[in-house]
């Protein structure tokens, strides 16, 4: 197995675990929406959503930038 295959396997293994943790965290955060147990305002919700969207956009930008750098490289 060459180095690129090792990197790809490692990415899949690590990224899968991190996505699972992220989804579990979002599900856990969703439980805070129960108004019988928690009190919050529309502003509170919008701040949470904005923070999550901002971080997701940053992640997306980094992935796209790195993919573009790999594709657009010049070779003789």
Secondary structure, DSSP 8 states (H G I E B T S, - for coil): --HHHHHHHHHHHHHHHHHHHHHHHHHHHHGGG-TTT----HHHHHHHHHHHHHHHHHHHHHHHHHHHHHHS----
